[in-house]
């Protein structure tokens, strides 16, 4: 599992609709587990997959393609989950 920390480097507003559509596609495909905004600074995405796969997927984010954001990746293996979230465990 990979946490993707998204940090804005420019004006994301013109690209927000495309970014949200990209996120919804990833949710439907099972790649993305959850996503949320950090007001005015960026966002946090939690994605399934090997690091290289997630990095390649994240490189297609409209924000990155427009040059208005950068990513940091944190890989981890969950060992505990709240009731109802057991499917997140390996």
N, C-alpha and C positions, 0 to 999 in steps of 0.2 A: 504494500500500500504506500502511496506517495502523497505527501502534503505538498501542494504547490502554493507558495506565497507569491502573490502577484502585487507588484509595486508600480504605481503610476509614475510615469516620467514626463507626461504631457497631458493634453486635454483629451480625455477618453469619451466625452459626451457625443461627438459625431459618430463614434463607432459602437456605442452601447447596444443598439438594437442587434447588430451583427454578432456582437459578443454574447448576448443573451441567447440568441438563436443557436450559436455554436455550443453553449452550455446545455441547452435543452436537448440538442442532438446527442450529446455525450451522455446525458442522463438516460435517454431512451435506449441507447446502445449498451448501457451497463458499464461504461468506462468511468463515469463520474458518480461518486457516492453522494456528495453534498458540495455546496458552494455558498459563499456569503461575502458580503462587502465589509471592508474596513473603511468607514466613512472618510472620504477625501484622500485616502492614502493607497488603497488597493483592495485586495481580496484574498480569500483563502479557498482553495479547492482541495478536495480529497478525492483521489483517483485510484482506481484499481489498475494493476498491471506491473510489469517489470519497468525499472527506471528508464531504460532506453526507449521503450514504447511510450511511456507517459511523457517523456521529454519531446519525442517526435510529435505526439498529439498536441501537447501544449504549444509547440512552435507554430501551430496553425490558428492560434487564438487571434481574432481580428485586432485586438489591442497590440499584440506583439508585431503582427504583420504591418500595422500602421506606425510602429515605432513609438508608441505612447505608453509602453509598460515593459517591465522585465520580470523574469521569474527566478525564484530560488526553489530548489527541490530538497525535501527532507523525506528520506525513505525510512519506513519502520514496519515491523511485523507486530500486529496487535496480538496480545496474549490474554486480554480480558475485554468483555463487552457487556453493556447493560442488557437486562432482559429485553428480548425482542430484537436485539442487534447481533445475535450469535452468528448470523450469516457473514459477518465481517471478519470472523476468525478464520485462520487458515485451516 
